[in-house]
Amino acid sequence: MENKSKNANPKWTRIVYIIGVIASIAGILDPMEGSVVLMAGGLLLAISTYATKEKYWKLFLTTSIMMVVGVFFLFYFSSLGGFPPLSWWWSLLIMPYPIGWIMLIVTLIVRAVKLKKARKLLATS
């Protein structure tokens, strides 16, 4: 019975996960305007992994929050006319955005490798 409750909604979670992966990769084509797509992709990944009770959901949520904070400051500084009016040290507030995106991609790769190894072990058993 516990197994049924774990896999109660696998179809929608799989679809949301795939959309999140695509958005997380496609959003980097334009780092400024694509940042909104990247944030949405990270949040979709966090939601789908939380719903399926995966161990990576907290990491996906953390990377999403980092990207939201970094993108907020990116748009804020852009609305002020860019960085020259401000000290260059203020640009450090944008750093959670690229760091969060890199962490997101690394987590996706690690998850994919571990799933592949687990499937290989199941196939040989």
C-alpha positions as a Python dict, from the first residue, in 0.01 Angstrom:
ca = {
    (1, 'M'): (0, 0, 0),
    (2, 'E'): (285, 237, 75),
    (3, 'N'): (426, 180, -273),
    (4, 'K'): (95, 290, -427),
    (5, 'S'): (89, 615, -234),
    (6, 'K'): (447, 690, -339),
    (7, 'N'): (363, 654, -707),
    (8, 'A'): (15, 805, -696),
    (9, 'N'): (94, 1083, -947),
    (10, 'P'): (395, 967, -1146),
    (11, 'K'): (269, 1094, -1482),
    (12, 'W'): (223, 1461, -1395),
    (13, 'T'): (544, 1468, -1192),
    (14, 'R'): (738, 1322, -1484),
    (15, 'I'): (592, 1581, -1723),
    (16, 'V'): (669, 1866, -1481),
    (17, 'Y'): (1022, 1731, -1433),
    (18, 'I'): (1088, 1715, -1809),
    (19, 'I'): (952, 2068, -1860),
    (20, 'G'): (1174, 2187, -1574),
    (21, 'V'): (1484, 2029, -1729),
    (22, 'I'): (1409, 2180, -2071),
    (23, 'A'): (1344, 2524, -1919),
    (24, 'S'): (1662, 2506, -1711),
    (25, 'I'): (1872, 2433, -2017),
    (26, 'A'): (1692, 2657, -2269),
    (27, 'G'): (1687, 2959, -2037),
    (28, 'I'): (2063, 2995, -2048),
    (29, 'L'): (2054, 3094, -2418),
    (30, 'D'): (1979, 3448, -2303),
    (31, 'P'): (2102, 3496, -1945),
    (32, 'M'): (1907, 3819, -1884),
    (33, 'E'): (1562, 3751, -2028),
    (34, 'G'): (1605, 3375, -1997),
    (35, 'S'): (1657, 3411, -1623),
    (36, 'V'): (1282, 3400, -1565),
    (37, 'V'): (1263, 3073, -1760),
    (38, 'L'): (1556, 2937, -1559),
    (39, 'M'): (1384, 3023, -1232),
    (40, 'A'): (1061, 2859, -1346),
    (41, 'G'): (1252, 2550, -1453),
    (42, 'G'): (1425, 2523, -1117),
    (43, 'L'): (1099, 2564, -930),
    (44, 'L'): (932, 2298, -1147),
    (45, 'L'): (1218, 2061, -1072),
    (46, 'A'): (1182, 2129, -699),
    (47, 'I'): (806, 2070, -711),
    (48, 'S'): (830, 1745, -908),
    (49, 'T'): (1109, 1600, -695),
    (50, 'Y'): (927, 1700, -376),
    (51, 'A'): (608, 1531, -498),
    (52, 'T'): (796, 1207, -571),
    (53, 'K'): (984, 1226, -240),
    (54, 'E'): (1328, 1227, -401),
    (55, 'K'): (1631, 1313, -193),
    (56, 'Y'): (1732, 1592, -430),
    (57, 'W'): (1427, 1813, -373),
    (58, 'K'): (1596, 2028, -110),
    (59, 'L'): (1891, 2089, -337),
    (60, 'F'): (1664, 2186, -626),
    (61, 'L'): (1473, 2420, -393),
    (62, 'T'): (1797, 2576, -268),
    (63, 'T'): (1923, 2639, -620),
    (64, 'S'): (1587, 2790, -715),
    (65, 'I'): (1597, 3029, -420),
    (66, 'M'): (1955, 3125, -508),
    (67, 'M'): (1852, 3201, -865),
    (68, 'V'): (1552, 3408, -751),
    (69, 'V'): (1774, 3620, -525),
    (70, 'G'): (2040, 3668, -791),
    (71, 'V'): (1787, 3748, -1064),
    (72, 'F'): (1611, 3997, -837),
    (73, 'F'): (1933, 4193, -796),
    (74, 'L'): (2016, 4153, -1167),
    (75, 'F'): (1688, 4320, -1264),
    (76, 'Y'): (1720, 4577, -985),
    (77, 'F'): (2067, 4687, -1093),
    (78, 'S'): (1955, 4685, -1455),
    (79, 'S'): (1669, 4919, -1366),
    (80, 'L'): (1923, 5157, -1209),
    (81, 'G'): (2111, 5172, -1537),
    (82, 'G'): (2369, 4903, -1479),
    (83, 'F'): (2674, 4877, -1259),
    (84, 'P'): (2888, 5185, -1327),
    (85, 'P'): (2680, 5414, -1101),
    (86, 'L'): (2728, 5168, -818),
    (87, 'S'): (3040, 5017, -670),
    (88, 'W'): (3151, 4694, -840),
    (89, 'W'): (3116, 4514, -508),
    (90, 'W'): (2741, 4531, -544),
    (91, 'S'): (2766, 4290, -835),
    (92, 'L'): (2838, 4014, -582),
    (93, 'L'): (2466, 4018, -504),
    (94, 'I'): (2406, 3875, -852),
    (95, 'M'): (2638, 3578, -796),
    (96, 'P'): (2370, 3346, -650),
    (97, 'Y'): (2211, 3338, -997),
    (98, 'P'): (2499, 3174, -1191),
    (99, 'I'): (2607, 2968, -890),
    (100, 'G'): (2251, 2839, -848),
    (101, 'W'): (2227, 2753, -1217),
    (102, 'I'): (2559, 2564, -1211),
    (103, 'M'): (2449, 2375, -898),
    (104, 'L'): (2121, 2291, -1071),
    (105, 'I'): (2295, 2148, -1379),
    (106, 'V'): (2545, 1952, -1166),
    (107, 'T'): (2258, 1809, -959),
    (108, 'L'): (2074, 1705, -1276),
    (109, 'I'): (2388, 1529, -1403),
    (110, 'V'): (2456, 1355, -1071),
    (111, 'R'): (2093, 1243, -1048),
    (112, 'A'): (2099, 1109, -1404),
    (113, 'V'): (2423, 914, -1344),
    (114, 'K'): (2294, 763, -1020),
    (115, 'L'): (1964, 664, -1180),
    (116, 'K'): (2148, 503, -1469),
    (117, 'K'): (2367, 304, -1228),
    (118, 'A'): (2062, 197, -1027),
    (119, 'R'): (1880, 81, -1340),
    (120, 'K'): (2190, -108, -1453),
    (121, 'L'): (2208, -286, -1116),
    (122, 'L'): (1839, -378, -1136),
    (123, 'A'): (1881, -511, -1487),
    (124, 'T'): (2172, -737, -1388),
    (125, 'S'): (1994, -867, -1076),
}
